[in-house]
Amino acid sequence: MDTNKCAGVDLRRGIVTEKTELALAVFAIAFHGSEIVGYSDLWIPRAEGQSAVIDYTGVLKEHRGKGIAFAVKLAAMLEGMRAGVKRIRTHNDPDNPVILHLNKKMGFRDVPGLVIFKKTL
């Protein structure tokens, strides 16, 4: 599969890396023409033994259902593998069955998660 041209979008000019004090950040950006239509980020910690984290993946509403989320997430993961990443974590809203399905399709598995409590003041 050509990961530069996937789901009808262009990823060739959409891989951006940025080094910070704590991590290498990889941003996979999908373009349709000149419009940004999808995005995924991967944070690779500089500390040894820590998992990389895909923090966010999103696609513009009118471009959903075309495989763009898969394409940008895969592009970010491949860049991580090139950088030596062995393990990646991701998280998502449990009320978003589409991304839950995508994550399982990509080989991620459920693990006990963080419970967040909110209170309106």
C-alpha positions in Angstrom: 0.0 0.0 0.0 1.3 3.5 -0.9 1.0 5.3 2.5 1.7 8.6 0.8 -1.5 8.4 -1.2 -4.2 6.7 0.8 -8.0 7.2 1.1 -7.9 9.8 -1.7 -5.7 12.2 0.3 -2.1 13.3 0.0 0.2 12.5 3.0 3.5 13.2 1.2 3.7 16.8 2.5 1.9 16.0 5.7 4.5 14.3 7.9 6.0 16.9 10.3 8.3 16.1 13.1 9.2 18.4 16.0 11.7 17.8 18.7 10.9 19.0 22.2 12.7 18.7 25.5 10.7 15.7 26.5 9.6 14.0 23.2 9.8 13.7 19.5 6.4 14.7 18.1 5.2 13.3 14.8 2.2 15.0 13.1 0.5 13.2 10.2 -1.7 15.5 8.2 -4.0 14.6 5.4 -4.6 17.1 2.6 -7.3 17.1 0.0 -6.0 19.7 -2.4 -4.9 22.5 -0.2 -7.4 21.7 2.6 -6.3 19.9 5.7 -8.9 17.1 6.2 -7.3 14.8 8.8 -4.7 14.7 11.4 -3.0 12.3 13.9 -0.2 12.9 16.3 2.3 10.6 17.9 4.5 11.5 20.9 7.7 9.6 21.3 9.2 10.2 24.8 12.9 10.7 25.0 13.0 8.6 28.3 13.9 4.9 27.6 11.3 2.2 28.0 8.2 4.4 27.8 5.5 3.8 25.2 4.9 6.3 22.4 1.4 7.8 22.6 -1.1 8.7 19.8 -2.9 11.5 21.5 -5.4 12.6 18.9 -6.7 11.6 15.5 -9.4 13.6 13.8 -11.1 14.0 10.4 -13.3 16.8 9.2 -16.9 15.7 9.3 -17.5 15.9 5.6 -14.5 13.6 4.9 -15.3 10.9 7.4 -16.0 7.3 6.4 -13.3 7.4 3.7 -10.4 5.7 5.6 -8.6 9.0 6.3 -8.4 8.4 10.1 -6.8 5.0 9.3 -4.4 6.6 6.9 -3.1 9.4 9.2 -2.9 7.1 12.2 -1.0 4.5 10.2 1.3 7.2 8.8 2.1 8.4 12.3 2.7 4.8 13.5 5.1 4.1 10.6 7.1 7.2 11.4 7.3 6.0 15.0 8.5 2.6 13.8 11.2 4.3 11.7 12.3 6.1 14.9 12.6 2.8 16.8 9.3 2.8 18.6 8.3 -0.7 19.9 5.1 0.1 21.7 2.3 2.6 21.1 -0.6 3.5 23.4 -3.7 5.4 22.4 -6.9 6.5 24.1 -10.3 7.6 23.0 -13.7 8.6 24.0 -15.6 5.4 25.0 -18.7 6.9 23.4 -17.0 7.0 20.0 -17.6 3.5 18.5 -16.0 4.4 15.2 -12.6 5.1 16.7 -12.9 2.2 19.1 -13.4 -0.1 16.1 -10.5 1.5 14.2 -8.2 1.1 17.1 -9.1 -2.6 17.4 -8.7 -3.0 13.6 -5.2 -1.5 13.9 -4.2 -4.0 16.6 -4.7 -2.0 19.7 -6.4 -3.8 22.6 -8.4 -2.7 25.6 -6.6 -2.3 28.8 -8.0 -1.0 32.1 -8.3 2.8 31.8 -8.3 6.0 33.7 -11.5 7.0 35.4 -12.2 10.7 35.4 -14.6 12.3 37.8 -16.2 15.6 37.0 -18.3 18.0 39.1 -20.1 21.1 38.0 -19.5 23.9 40.5 
